[in-house]
Amino acid sequence: MSTKLAKIAIKAKQNPKTVFTSLYHLLNEELLLLCHQELEAGKATGVDEVTKAEYEENLKENISALVEKLKTHSYRPQPVRRIYIPKGKGKGKGKVRPLGIPAYEDKLVQLGLKKILEPIYEAIFLDISYGFRPGLSCHDALKKLNIVIEKQKISYVVDADIKGFFDNVNHEWLMKFIGVNIADPNIKRLIVRFLKAGIIEDGELTATEQGTPQGAIISPLLANIYLHYVLDLWFMGIIGKHYRINGEAEIVRYADDYVCCFQYKRAAEIFFHVLKKRLAKFGLALAEDKSKIIEFGRFAASNSRRLGRGKPETFDFLGFTHYCSTSRKGRFRVKRRTMKKKINAKIVEFTRWIKLRRNMLTTNEIVDKVKSKLRGHYQYYGITDNSKSIDNFRQAIIRILFKWLNRRSQRKSFIWEKFKKYIIDKHIPKARICVNIYG
């Protein structure tokens, strides 16, 4: 199977304009067994209430039956089960966000589809797109953005947010975009069935006339296909010719989160104006309250001081607030710190977790979990210049840990001085930088 998928990748790389007419047969037992092996165990179940372990009890029979349904076109994706999880505190306090959980066999088929389609689109996608692509990460996008702003003649940033992108993808346009390279009618029919599968919430079925399936393995790829045509190609190829945007202009995108950088204010203003029209054509809209043009670059600080405006404005991207600063030698630098909203949400999440688990786990088990959570936080947020933010987060977690360990009984388990020694003895990891933005 890996050989067949590799051949698809080679063909697509040799000619990105290749139209693939026969792919559906690749959704066979070999591929779906591989997909089963890769899916994580212990995940929440969809409307089928089938876990990986349960599906595995009669694995060969189940896979054979699934392949037969695919061959006879009797396979129908089940509706996605919708649940809600808390957002956090601040503006999000008391609010929830929806999550979708597909049925187990739907996860298998979607992963198979992804394995077939991804090599084709990897040959097509531009190198300004980083989200949910093999071998690329959020840190790669942040590094690219850092290079763009520090090394190029960038003075303005358009920080534009698409309102509810995943919920508003137009199915007709998406299928037109897919049709550029995929002409296999069976693959296209299967994608449409996933798009139209619907949502189950509190026992009620809601049709899905737009948007990508919530929680679906295939959704990030479909989103990238959509924005490749709606945004990436348009920005890189058409906008400069049609709208006479002068000077340097760059875009860095991670899924539906993107930043556009310009040398001149007029260019940024033109782009911001035509962007609204461009998105509207494809059923999308800007979140006006989250979208803005800011002066940002090597001259932003001096211009702000000259005009009496204080510090230059900042913008958020991939969980970090980006701000203008300087190196020790006085050279312009882009620096970043963890967004306050992200810190607050993680603190709320941790507080909720320890309140729930403090009487179910031993003290040592709780501390081991805390160590793991902190390491995970450092792995992502421990980026150049962000030491203060991650250390503040660590201190907040330790204070919450101290509070709730002492609430496990009427007698306090610790006094603060004893607890500080306990933290050292247990090797609770100190804040550390894991990602070099210049590496």
Secondary structure, DSSP 8 states (H G I E B T S, - for coil): -HHHHHHHHHHHHH-TT--B---GGGSSHHHHHHHHHHS-SS----TT---HHHHHTTHHHHHHHHHHHHHTT------EEEEEEE-BSGGGBT-EEEEEE--HHHHHHHHHHHHHHHHHHHTTS-TTB-TT-TT--HHHHHHHHHHHHHHS---EEEE--BTTHHHH--HHHHHHHHHTTB--HHHHHHHHHHHTS-EEETTEEE--SSS--TT-TTHHHHHHHHHIIIIIHIIIIIHHHHH---S-EEEEEETTEEEEEESSHHHHHHHHHHHHHHHHHTT--B-GGG-EEEE-STTHHHHHHHTT--S---EEETTEEEEEEE-TTS-EEEEEEE-HHHHHHHHHHHHHHHHHHTTTS-HHHHHHHHHHHHHHHHHHH-BTT-HHHHHHHHHHHHHHHHHHHTTSSSS-S--HHHHHHHHHHTT-------B-TT-
